[in-house]
Amino acid sequence: MKVKKFKGATMPEVMQVVRKELGPDAVILNSKVIHEGGFLGLFKKRKMEVLAAIDQTKLPKKKHVTHKKVAEPKTDSKSNVVSSNQDNVLQELREMKQWMQKNATKDSSFQMPYQLAYDHLIKQEVDQEIAYDLTDSIQARFNNDEIGESKVWVQLSFEVKHRIANKGTFGGEIFDKQFIHLVGPTGVGKTTTIAKLAAHCVLNRQKKVAFITTDTYRIAAIEQLKTYSKILDVPIEIAYNLDDYQKAKEKFKDYDYVFVDTAGRNFRDEKYIKELGKIVDLNYEVNTYLVLSLTTRAKDLEEIYQQFDNIPIKQLILTKKDETTTYGPILNLCLKYKMGIAYITNGQDVPDDIEETSIEQIGKLIVGD
């Protein structure tokens, strides 16, 4: 069997070369759109790349080569062997084609404008398998027919919202427990987010609120939360250990909501979760939210989530939407871990720069307007 790669400006042009070199019996294993040439990454030309294969026995003979006449196989047991070998080669080609179609998700090409949708998802850092599956579902829905670009975007938005609809709860204001813990790595904005949530409960819902902070590693974090407690006129307790935390819980047992700010640490440090459990009661009936920054790389976001996998996370809170234009990791987290999102923050202002999420909003962030 001979396998060869061909390139050309258009698909008909490439197929003409394939038929000329490999003959009419060539099998197309894979085809995709590529971009080559250009200067400093600019002005690249769009080309088609085709991977084709042919049984060596069916290769067209070149005219300038003289071949000896080969006797036709007799109609006996040998002819059955020849037929069997050809069947095996064809089966091998079919299996290879199926394997390549299944595994070449990164470079797989779609008809225009489906390809534009796929490229957009990849640019948004949506996981390659998820991006391929979404695009393939849309294209299959229309039986590979070319449709208008605007219709593709509408269908993509619908598909994204449909996929995440049953993966978790979206939106906030659903604190069904008295104690609300915010956990997550350092630098994601847990303290500011707690202040925004507490301010909303105090100012808009007239709830009786208190603070507990276990972030004794950073004096600045304690002072920051103390400042918010004075502004909102709510009490605050500092817990250095589990005993302090239990005393603070007892002190605030008559409050509507108690927001607990935990210390942020290096998410790759496995001791972090164990230390967290020594200070706060993770087994107590609480709402625990994992706070993640949208400026974090997609791969790191998943590693962070996996570090907190043993903690009963109710929902995610995503911060720093105003500092990025890449929202694909939101979709990755929702679909891979069946996790809903409560809030997204979009600035430092307390209490304004926080918004409840919805399936509609997630679809708009991923697909755009």
C-alpha positions as CSV (number, residue, x, y, z in Angstrom):
1,M,0.0,0.0,0.0
2,K,1.2,3.5,-0.9
3,V,0.2,6.6,1.2
4,K,1.1,10.1,0.0
5,K,0.2,13.7,0.9
6,F,-1.0,16.1,-1.8
7,K,-1.5,19.9,-1.7
8,G,-3.2,22.4,-4.0
9,A,-5.1,25.6,-4.1
10,T,-8.5,23.9,-4.5
11,M,-9.9,20.5,-3.9
12,P,-10.6,19.8,-7.6
13,E,-7.0,20.7,-8.3
14,V,-5.6,18.4,-5.7
15,M,-7.9,15.5,-6.8
16,Q,-6.7,15.9,-10.4
17,V,-3.1,15.3,-9.2
18,V,-4.2,12.4,-7.0
19,R,-5.9,10.6,-9.9
20,K,-3.0,11.3,-12.2
21,E,-0.4,9.9,-9.8
22,L,-2.3,7.2,-7.9
23,G,-5.1,6.4,-10.4
24,P,-8.9,6.3,-10.1
25,D,-8.8,3.6,-7.4
26,A,-7.1,5.9,-4.8
27,V,-8.7,6.2,-1.4
28,I,-8.9,9.6,0.3
29,L,-7.9,9.1,4.0
30,N,-8.2,12.7,5.1
31,S,-8.5,16.2,3.8
32,K,-8.1,19.6,5.6
33,V,-7.5,23.3,5.1
34,I,-4.0,24.6,5.7
35,H,-2.3,28.0,5.5
36,E,1.2,28.3,4.2
37,G,3.7,30.9,3.1
38,G,3.3,34.6,4.1
39,F,5.7,36.9,5.9
40,L,6.1,37.0,9.7
41,G,2.9,35.0,10.1
42,L,0.9,37.4,7.8
43,F,-0.6,37.0,4.3
44,K,-0.7,33.2,4.5
45,K,-2.3,31.4,1.5
46,R,-5.2,29.0,2.0
47,K,-4.6,25.5,0.6
48,M,-6.1,22.1,0.6
49,E,-4.1,19.1,1.9
50,V,-5.2,15.6,1.0
51,L,-3.9,12.3,2.3
52,A,-4.5,9.5,-0.2
53,A,-3.6,5.9,-0.4
54,I,-3.6,3.1,-3.1
55,D,-2.9,-0.6,-3.3
56,Q,0.5,-0.9,-4.8
57,T,-0.9,-3.4,-7.4
58,K,-3.3,-0.8,-8.7
59,L,-0.7,2.0,-9.2
60,P,-0.9,3.3,-12.8
61,K,2.0,2.2,-15.0
62,K,4.3,4.9,-16.4
63,K,4.4,4.9,-20.2
64,H,8.2,5.1,-20.6
65,V,8.7,1.9,-18.6
66,T,8.6,-1.4,-20.5
67,H,7.1,-4.2,-18.5
68,K,7.2,-7.9,-19.3
69,K,3.9,-9.5,-19.9
70,V,2.6,-11.2,-16.8
71,A,0.4,-14.2,-17.2
72,E,-3.1,-13.8,-15.9
73,P,-3.7,-15.9,-12.8
74,K,-5.5,-19.1,-13.5
75,T,-8.9,-19.8,-12.2
76,D,-7.7,-22.0,-9.3
77,S,-6.8,-21.7,-5.7
78,K,-4.3,-19.0,-6.5
79,S,-7.0,-16.7,-7.8
80,N,-8.7,-16.9,-4.5
81,V,-5.5,-15.8,-2.7
82,V,-5.2,-12.8,-5.0
83,S,-8.8,-11.8,-4.3
84,S,-8.3,-12.3,-0.6
85,N,-5.2,-10.1,-0.5
86,Q,-7.1,-7.3,-2.3
87,D,-10.0,-7.5,0.2
88,N,-7.5,-7.3,3.1
89,V,-5.9,-4.2,1.6
90,L,-9.2,-2.5,1.1
91,Q,-10.3,-3.3,4.6
92,E,-7.0,-2.0,6.0
93,L,-7.6,1.3,4.0
94,R,-11.1,1.6,5.4
95,E,-9.9,1.1,9.0
96,M,-7.1,3.6,8.5
97,K,-9.5,6.2,7.2
98,Q,-11.9,5.7,10.1
99,W,-9.1,6.0,12.6
100,M,-7.8,9.2,11.1
101,Q,-11.3,10.7,10.9
102,K,-11.8,9.9,14.6
103,N,-8.4,11.1,15.9
104,A,-7.6,14.1,13.7
105,T,-9.9,16.5,15.5
106,K,-7.3,19.3,15.7
107,D,-6.7,19.5,12.0
108,S,-10.0,18.4,10.7
109,S,-11.6,20.8,8.3
110,F,-15.3,21.6,7.9
111,Q,-17.2,23.1,5.0
112,M,-17.4,26.9,5.1
113,P,-18.7,28.5,7.1
114,Y,-18.7,25.7,9.7
115,Q,-14.9,25.9,9.6
116,L,-15.2,29.5,10.8
117,A,-17.2,28.4,13.8
118,Y,-14.7,25.7,14.7
119,D,-11.7,28.1,14.3
120,H,-13.5,30.6,16.6
121,L,-14.0,28.0,19.3
122,I,-10.3,27.0,19.1
123,K,-9.3,30.7,19.3
124,Q,-11.5,31.0,22.4
125,E,-9.5,28.0,23.9
126,V,-12.4,25.6,23.9
127,D,-11.1,22.1,24.3
128,Q,-10.4,20.6,20.8
129,E,-12.6,17.6,21.2
130,I,-15.5,19.8,22.5
131,A,-15.0,22.3,19.6
132,Y,-15.0,19.5,17.0
133,D,-18.0,17.8,18.5
134,L,-20.0,21.1,18.6
135,T,-19.2,22.0,15.0
136,D,-19.7,18.4,13.7
137,S,-23.1,18.3,15.4
138,I,-24.2,21.5,13.6
139,Q,-22.9,20.4,10.2
140,A,-24.5,17.0,10.6
141,R,-27.8,18.7,11.5
142,F,-27.9,20.3,8.0
143,N,-26.6,17.2,6.2
144,N,-23.3,18.9,5.4
145,D,-25.2,21.5,3.3
146,E,-23.6,25.0,3.2
147,I,-25.7,27.5,5.0
148,G,-25.4,31.2,5.7
149,E,-22.7,32.3,8.2
150,S,-25.2,34.0,10.4
151,K,-27.3,30.8,10.7
152,V,-24.2,28.9,11.7
153,W,-23.5,31.3,14.6
154,V,-27.2,31.0,15.7
155,Q,-26.9,27.2,15.7
156,L,-23.6,27.3,17.5
157,S,-25.0,29.5,20.3
158,F,-28.0,27.1,20.6
159,E,-25.8,24.1,20.7
160,V,-23.6,25.6,23.5
161,K,-26.6,26.6,25.6
162,H,-28.2,23.2,25.1
163,R,-25.0,21.3,26.2
164,I,-24.6,23.2,29.4
165,A,-28.3,23.4,30.3
166,N,-28.2,20.1,32.3
167,K,-24.6,20.4,33.6
168,G,-25.2,22.4,36.7
169,T,-27.1,25.4,38.3
170,F,-26.4,28.8,36.9
171,G,-27.1,32.1,38.7
172,G,-26.7,33.3,42.3
173,E,-29.0,34.3,45.1
174,I,-29.5,30.7,46.0
175,F,-27.7,30.5,49.4
176,D,-29.6,27.7,51.0
177,K,-27.0,27.4,53.8
178,Q,-26.1,29.9,56.5
179,F,-22.4,29.6,56.0
180,I,-20.8,30.5,52.7
181,H,-17.2,29.5,52.1
182,L,-15.1,30.9,49.2
183,V,-12.0,28.8,48.4
184,G,-9.5,29.0,45.6
185,P,-5.9,29.9,44.7
186,T,-4.2,33.1,45.6
187,G,-4.7,36.2,43.6
188,V,-8.1,35.4,42.2
189,G,-10.0,38.1,44.2
190,K,-11.8,36.0,46.9
191,T,-11.8,38.8,49.5
192,T,-13.2,41.4,47.1
193,T,-15.8,38.9,45.9
194,I,-16.9,38.2,49.4
195,A,-17.4,41.9,50.0
196,K,-19.5,42.2,46.8
197,L,-21.8,39.3,47.9
198,A,-22.1,40.6,51.4
199,A,-22.9,44.1,50.2
200,H,-25.6,42.7,48.0
201,C,-27.2,40.8,50.8
202,V,-27.1,43.8,53.2
203,L,-28.0,46.6,50.9
204,N,-30.5,44.9,48.5
205,R,-31.9,42.1,50.6
206,Q,-31.6,43.6,54.1
207,K,-30.0,40.4,55.5
208,K,-28.0,40.2,58.7
209,V,-24.5,39.3,57.6
210,A,-21.1,38.6,59.3
211,F,-17.5,37.8,58.2
212,I,-15.0,35.2,59.2
213,T,-11.6,35.2,57.7
214,T,-9.0,32.4,57.9
215,D,-6.6,34.2,55.7
216,T,-4.0,34.8,58.4
217,Y,-1.1,34.5,56.0
218,R,-1.7,38.0,54.5
219,I,-2.2,40.9,56.9
220,A,-3.4,43.0,54.0
221,A,-6.3,40.5,53.4
222,I,-7.4,40.9,57.0
223,E,-7.2,44.6,56.9
224,Q,-9.1,44.7,53.6
225,L,-12.0,42.6,55.0
226,K,-12.0,44.8,58.2
227,T,-12.4,47.8,56.0
228,Y,-15.4,46.3,54.2
229,S,-16.9,45.2,57.6
230,K,-16.8,48.8,58.8
231,I,-18.3,50.2,55.6
232,L,-21.1,47.7,55.7
233,D,-21.4,47.8,59.5
234,V,-21.1,44.0,59.8
235,P,-19.0,42.1,62.5
236,I,-15.9,40.1,61.6
237,E,-13.9,37.4,63.4
238,I,-10.4,36.1,62.6
239,A,-9.9,32.3,62.8
240,Y,-6.4,31.0,63.2
241,N,-7.4,27.4,63.8
242,L,-10.4,25.2,63.8
243,D,-11.2,26.0,67.4
244,D,-11.4,29.8,66.5
245,Y,-13.6,28.9,63.6
246,Q,-16.0,26.9,65.8
247,K,-16.2,29.8,68.3
248,A,-16.9,32.3,65.5
249,K,-19.7,30.0,64.1
250,E,-21.3,29.9,67.5
251,K,-21.1,33.7,67.9
252,F,-22.8,34.2,64.5
253,K,-25.4,31.4,64.8
254,D,-28.3,33.9,64.7
255,Y,-27.1,35.7,61.5
256,D,-28.7,35.1,58.1
257,Y,-25.4,34.6,56.3
258,V,-21.8,34.2,57.4
259,F,-19.3,34.7,54.6
260,V,-16.0,32.8,55.2
261,D,-12.8,34.1,53.5
262,T,-10.2,31.4,53.2
263,A,-6.5,31.7,52.5
264,G,-5.3,31.4,48.9
265,R,-2.3,29.2,48.3
266,N,-0.3,27.7,45.5
267,F,-2.9,25.3,43.9
268,R,-0.2,22.8,43.1
269,D,0.6,22.4,46.8
270,E,-1.3,19.3,47.9
271,K,-1.0,20.4,51.6
272,Y,-3.3,23.3,50.9
273,I,-6.5,21.3,51.0
274,K,-5.4,19.5,54.2
275,E,-4.5,22.8,55.9
276,L,-7.8,24.3,54.8
277,G,-9.6,21.4,56.5
278,K,-7.8,22.0,59.7
279,I,-9.1,25.6,59.9
280,V,-12.6,25.4,58.5
281,D,-15.2,22.7,58.9
282,L,-15.7,21.4,55.4
283,N,-18.0,18.7,56.6
284,Y,-20.4,21.1,58.1
285,E,-23.5,22.0,56.1
286,V,-22.2,25.0,54.1
287,N,-22.3,26.4,50.6
288,T,-18.7,26.3,49.2
289,Y,-17.8,28.2,46.0
290,L,-14.6,27.8,44.1
291,V,-13.3,31.1,42.9
292,L,-11.3,31.0,39.7
293,S,-9.8,33.8,37.5
294,L,-10.6,33.9,33.8
295,T,-7.1,35.2,33.2
296,T,-5.7,31.8,34.2
297,R,-4.7,29.5,31.4
298,A,-7.2,26.9,30.4
299,K,-5.0,23.9,31.4
300,D,-4.2,25.5,34.8
301,L,-7.9,26.1,35.5
302,E,-8.6,22.4,35.1
303,E,-5.7,21.5,37.4
304,I,-7.0,23.9,40.0
305,Y,-10.4,22.4,39.8
306,Q,-9.0,18.9,40.2
307,Q,-7.1,20.0,43.3
308,F,-10.5,20.9,45.0
309,D,-12.2,17.8,43.7
310,N,-12.6,16.3,47.2
311,I,-14.4,19.4,48.5
312,P,-18.2,19.5,47.9
313,I,-18.2,22.6,45.6
314,K,-21.7,24.0,45.0
315,Q,-20.8,26.3,42.1
316,L,-18.0,28.3,40.5
317,I,-17.5,32.0,40.8
318,L,-15.4,33.4,37.9
319,T,-13.5,36.7,38.3
320,K,-11.6,39.2,36.1
321,K,-13.9,39.0,33.1
322,D,-12.9,42.6,32.3
323,E,-9.2,41.5,31.9
324,T,-9.6,38.9,29.1
325,T,-11.5,38.3,25.9
326,T,-11.0,34.5,26.0
327,Y,-14.0,32.7,27.6
328,G,-13.7,29.1,26.2
329,P,-12.4,27.6,29.5
330,I,-15.8,28.4,31.0
331,L,-17.4,25.9,28.6
332,N,-14.6,23.4,29.3
333,L,-15.3,23.5,33.0
334,C,-19.0,23.3,32.6
335,L,-19.0,20.3,30.2
336,K,-16.1,18.3,31.6
337,Y,-17.0,18.6,35.3
338,K,-20.8,19.3,35.2
339,M,-20.3,22.4,37.2
340,G,-22.6,25.4,37.2
341,I,-21.5,29.0,37.6
342,A,-23.1,31.4,40.2
343,Y,-21.4,34.8,39.5
344,I,-18.9,36.4,37.2
345,T,-17.1,39.6,38.3
346,N,-16.0,42.3,35.9
347,G,-14.0,44.8,38.0
348,Q,-12.9,45.9,41.4
349,D,-15.8,48.1,42.4
350,V,-17.8,47.0,45.4
351,P,-20.7,46.1,45.2
352,D,-21.4,46.8,41.5
353,D,-18.9,44.8,39.5
354,I,-20.5,41.4,39.9
355,E,-23.3,39.8,37.9
356,E,-25.3,36.6,38.2
357,T,-24.7,34.2,35.3
358,S,-27.2,32.6,33.1
359,I,-27.1,30.1,30.3
360,E,-27.8,32.9,27.8
361,Q,-24.9,34.9,29.1
362,I,-22.5,31.9,28.8
363,G,-23.6,31.3,25.2
364,K,-23.0,35.0,24.4
365,L,-19.5,35.0,25.9
366,I,-18.5,31.8,24.0
367,V,-20.1,32.6,20.6
368,G,-20.3,36.4,20.7
369,D,-23.1,38.6,19.5
